[in-house]
Amino acid sequence: MINEIIDFYIKSHPVTLGVLALLAVYFIILNWVFFYRFLSINSWLEIENRSLESLLMGASTVSTQSYLNNFLRSSSNITKDILSLGLIAATKEATKGLSVLSVFASTTPFIGLFGTVVSILDTFTHIGQSSGGMSVIAGGVSDALVATAAGIFVAIFAYTYHQILKRKSYELISFLEMQSDAIIARKA
């Protein structure tokens, strides 16, 4: 196994190795973004869920830990506009990191494909310089496709993480909207 990795490293084009290194960095970043945002949104969801439950059980206002509490304290007159501003700010906060995951999901296959194309071009250059046959082509193409596979691998995780965080953010905003509606209904 280690010999195969060393052999791949020696035979691969520097651009392909650079592409694989870039994809490895992307993978580390997207995992960090996902797990950081996932844990923070989950804890935020718990706070808003408790706040909504207390409102539905008869509390006069949202919990002091609720995101909407900051907006309610800033104004003596509670209006739909103040609560809408709070929802917009919460949406912005809840969707942080989604653009990074979206960009990674859409670009990593192309980055991997770029590494594959460069590696295949290098393989054809070697064929022209030697009297190699199908074994040179097959070996070069199989090594080249590693970059495409790596790009697709990273894209799968980026897209999946994006969808999970998008759903969690939607759920969070729904809790905040329900709290906002409950506050407005009590006021009326």
Residue pairs with C-beta under 8 A, 6 or more apart in sequence:
8 143
8 146
9 17
11 139
11 143
12 119
12 143
12 146
13 118
13 119
13 122
15 114
15 115
15 118
15 119
16 115
16 116
16 118
16 119
16 122
16 143
16 144
16 146
16 147
18 115
19 111
19 112
19 114
19 115
19 118
19 147
19 150
19 151
20 115
20 146
20 147
20 150
22 111
23 108
23 111
23 112
23 147
23 150
23 151
23 154
26 104
26 108
26 111
26 154
26 158
27 153
27 154
27 157
29 100
29 104
30 100
30 101
30 104
30 154
30 157
30 158
30 161
31 157
31 161
33 97
33 100
33 101
33 161
34 97
34 101
34 161
34 164
34 165
36 97
37 96
37 97
37 165
38 164
38 165
38 168
41 94
41 165
41 168
41 169
41 172
42 168
44 67
44 94
44 172
45 168
45 171
45 172
45 175
47 63
47 65
47 66
47 67
48 66
48 67
48 172
48 175
48 176
48 179
49 175
50 63
50 65
51 62
51 63
51 65
51 66
51 68
51 175
51 179
52 175
52 178
52 179
52 182
54 62
54 63
55 61
55 62
55 179
55 182
55 183
56 182
60 186
61 69
61 72
61 183
62 68
62 69
62 72
62 179
62 183
63 69
66 179
67 86
67 89
67 90
67 93
67 176
68 83
68 86
68 90
68 176
68 179
68 180
68 183
70 86
71 82
71 83
71 85
71 86
71 89
72 78
72 82
72 83
72 86
72 183
74 82
75 82
78 183
78 184
78 187
80 180
80 184
83 180
83 183
83 184
84 180
86 176
86 180
87 173
87 176
87 177
87 180
90 172
90 173
90 176
91 169
91 173
94 168
94 169
94 172
94 173
95 165
95 166
95 169
97 165
98 162
98 165
98 166
98 169
101 158
101 159
101 161
101 162
101 165
102 158
102 162
104 154
104 155
104 158
105 155
105 158
105 159
105 162
106 155
108 151
108 152
108 154
108 155
108 158
109 148
109 151
109 152
109 155
110 151
111 151
112 147
112 148
112 149
112 150
112 151
112 152
112 154
113 147
113 148
113 151
114 147
115 144
115 147
115 148
115 150
115 151
116 144
116 145
116 147
116 148
117 144
119 140
119 143
119 144
119 147
120 140
120 141
120 144
122 140
122 144
123 136
123 137
123 139
123 140
123 141
123 143
123 144
124 140
126 132
126 136
126 140
127 136
127 137
127 140
130 136
